[in-house]
Amino acid sequence: MEEILSEGDLRIGRVNFGGVVKRVCLDFVPEIAVGDYTIVHVGFALEKIDEESAQRTLAVFREMGVLEEELAGQEEAFARAAAAQPAACPDGSCSGQ
Amino acid sequence: MKYLTEFRNGEIAQRMAREIHQIATRPWKIMEVCGGQTHSIIKNGIDQMLPAGIEMIHGPGCPVCVTPLELIDKALAIAAQPGVIFCSFGDMLRVPGTDADLFQVKSAGGDVRIVYSPLDAVEIAQKNPGKEVVFFGVGFETTAPANAMSVNIAKRRGLKNFSLLVSHVLVPPAIAAILESPGNTVQGFLLAGHVCSVMGYWEYPPLAQKYKVPLVVTGFEPLDLLDGIRRTIIQLEAGRHEVENAYARVVNFEGNRPAQKLLGEVFEVTDRAWRGIGVIPKSGWRLNEAYRAFDAEERFHLGHIHTEESPLCHSGEVLRGTIKPAACPAFGKQCTPRHPLGATMVSSEGACAAYFNYGRFLSADELASAGSGLTGGSNG
């Protein structure tokens, strides 16, 4: 997000897509600020990218497979993967069972 | 680009694939609902990285593909009328109607315009007060907020010459319909990340419970897809059926509240016919009473529309996931992206287009056999 403008009844941002800059409606992401990353669909910013979460996911991915390469144990890899708890959702309704 | 390239790392992808090979002890069938994910899977060869028994079934999540033929024919009839500027996303122009497509209407003198955003169509309406401007608003929950905003702005600005030809479809009823269809073989689903960026995933736990299937919110890059598949297989192997979020950098449980609020103000739930699948109850949105005046079907009285599908086209079976594109006798012969028989060969989200554009003329099994030097065998 390079710049945020107000154009009459719409909040518009200038978003840089790896060099191509487009005007994008920001009305669905009131919290977004210059410097943030966002998902854009048909001219609308839909969600701000959670950079902390992205870094956490990448860190987990980078670790993945390293362990079982060292231990080379099939059961161990499965046990570890099965024990990994899915992210709980706020109301607990998706925690299964 | 940041937060894209990191999720395309080949070395990590190989390690994730190895982990999937270690985890999977049985064959499983997993459907990616979203056509954008289908393209990424075929483009990146994700399906070929998986163990032999893990089959990716391509779902109906291609809005252009499931838009009923009757609505395409209505679009053609409206676009051909004098005094109309007909605006659409580019994908839609080559989708065959019964007798023609929008490109042919345009070449015959119709004012058909490709726009990037429905807001562009609103601007065209403002600049052309003497014309009727119609936007062809198809899409899943991802596109619905943009279309809702376009009519909302048109209403606020008092534009009388703007309308929507609208056919919105919804993912949760489609998943239920797939799971209830006789002979269903799908055992787990990758949920479409961008649909969930709008809607969250609060709608899905009842589906996971009722049908006992794992549902994993998944992104679009190779590592996102491998992680979604990995998590689905872990659940399947453990006999669990939960909703998981493998796309947490974009999706949260509640979804986008301002977008959902506007959707509630503009649309109401309706039964929808899905091309190739049939009517699914309560599977779509239409403009509600307060916005009915902006409904192009109300504004243009079209009378009887005669519709007829190509007898050669098997896109219905492709959309239901019962055959792979390359198994259609017309695939790559009578039917190509230049001369498509069905919408699945047109759209950037259509499974047939993915198979054609990435040169996938064989099934994943056949490719594996070819790679290992075996001949014949599978009809996958």
Chai-1 contact restraints between the chains, C-beta under 6 A:
chainA,res_idxA,chainB,res_idxB,connection_type,confidence,min_distance_angstrom,max_distance_angstrom,comment,restraint_id
A,G18,B,M1,contact,1.0,0.0,6.0,A-B,restraint_1
A,F28,B,P145,contact,1.0,0.0,6.0,A-B,restraint_2
A,F28,B,N256,contact,1.0,0.0,6.0,A-B,restraint_3
A,F28,B,P258,contact,1.0,0.0,6.0,A-B,restraint_4
A,F28,B,A259,contact,1.0,0.0,6.0,A-B,restraint_5
A,Y37,B,Y3,contact,1.0,0.0,6.0,A-B,restraint_6
A,I39,B,S197,contact,1.0,0.0,6.0,A-B,restraint_7
A,I39,B,V250,contact,1.0,0.0,6.0,A-B,restraint_8
A,H41,B,T142,contact,1.0,0.0,6.0,A-B,restraint_9
A,V42,B,S117,contact,1.0,0.0,6.0,A-B,restraint_10
A,V42,B,T143,contact,1.0,0.0,6.0,A-B,restraint_11
A,V42,B,A146,contact,1.0,0.0,6.0,A-B,restraint_12
A,G43,B,Y116,contact,1.0,0.0,6.0,A-B,restraint_13
A,G43,B,S117,contact,1.0,0.0,6.0,A-B,restraint_14
A,G43,B,L119,contact,1.0,0.0,6.0,A-B,restraint_15
A,F44,B,A146,contact,1.0,0.0,6.0,A-B,restraint_16
A,L46,B,S197,contact,1.0,0.0,6.0,A-B,restraint_17
A,L46,B,V198,contact,1.0,0.0,6.0,A-B,restraint_18
A,E47,B,S197,contact,1.0,0.0,6.0,A-B,restraint_19
A,E47,B,V250,contact,1.0,0.0,6.0,A-B,restraint_20
A,I49,B,Y3,contact,1.0,0.0,6.0,A-B,restraint_21
A,I49,B,R249,contact,1.0,0.0,6.0,A-B,restraint_22
A,D50,B,R249,contact,1.0,0.0,6.0,A-B,restraint_23
A,S53,B,A248,contact,1.0,0.0,6.0,A-B,restraint_24
A,S53,B,R249,contact,1.0,0.0,6.0,A-B,restraint_25
A,A54,B,Y3,contact,1.0,0.0,6.0,A-B,restraint_26
A,A54,B,R249,contact,1.0,0.0,6.0,A-B,restraint_27
A,L58,B,E6,contact,1.0,0.0,6.0,A-B,restraint_28
A,F61,B,I12,contact,1.0,0.0,6.0,A-B,restraint_29
A,F61,B,L223,contact,1.0,0.0,6.0,A-B,restraint_30
A,M64,B,R15,contact,1.0,0.0,6.0,A-B,restraint_31
A,M64,B,M16,contact,1.0,0.0,6.0,A-B,restraint_32
A,G65,B,R15,contact,1.0,0.0,6.0,A-B,restraint_33
A,G65,B,R18,contact,1.0,0.0,6.0,A-B,restraint_34
A,G65,B,E19,contact,1.0,0.0,6.0,A-B,restraint_35
A,Q74,B,Q22,contact,1.0,0.0,6.0,A-B,restraint_36
A,A77,B,Q22,contact,1.0,0.0,6.0,A-B,restraint_37
A,F78,B,I23,contact,1.0,0.0,6.0,A-B,restraint_38
A,A81,B,I23,contact,1.0,0.0,6.0,A-B,restraint_39
A,A81,B,I234,contact,1.0,0.0,6.0,A-B,restraint_40
A,A82,B,I234,contact,1.0,0.0,6.0,A-B,restraint_41
A,A82,B,A238,contact,1.0,0.0,6.0,A-B,restraint_42
A,P86,B,E244,contact,1.0,0.0,6.0,A-B,restraint_43
A,A87,B,N245,contact,1.0,0.0,6.0,A-B,restraint_44
A,C89,B,F253,contact,1.0,0.0,6.0,A-B,restraint_45
A,P90,B,F253,contact,1.0,0.0,6.0,A-B,restraint_46
A,S93,B,P205,contact,1.0,0.0,6.0,A-B,restraint_47
A,C94,B,P205,contact,1.0,0.0,6.0,A-B,restraint_48
A,C94,B,V243,contact,1.0,0.0,6.0,A-B,restraint_49
A,G96,B,R240,contact,1.0,0.0,6.0,A-B,restraint_50
A,G96,B,E242,contact,1.0,0.0,6.0,A-B,restraint_51
